[in-house]
Amino acid sequence: MATSRSSTIISIAGGPHNPLGARALYLGSSIYRIHGSNEPWTIGKDVSSGCIRMRNADVIDLYERVKVGTKVVVM
């Protein structure tokens, strides 16, 4: 007999308990993001699925400056 699983969406506000840090900027419809980190020693390391990690203070500043649809160039 098949059983169904209810799907629950969990939302965690940006901050010290969120693995995406203080803010997360989603890049288009992709799975990639620019986000903060609560583990600053991991910034610049190969620890995510292609995301760009920043210090929380820097990603908060970036979040306040850019608008939806801003072109992102990764070099």
Buried (B, 14 or more C-beta within 10 A) or exposed (E): EEEEEEEEEEEEEBEEEBEBBBBBBEBEEEEBBBBBBBEEEEBEEEEBEEBBBBBBEBBBEBBEEEEEEEEEEEE
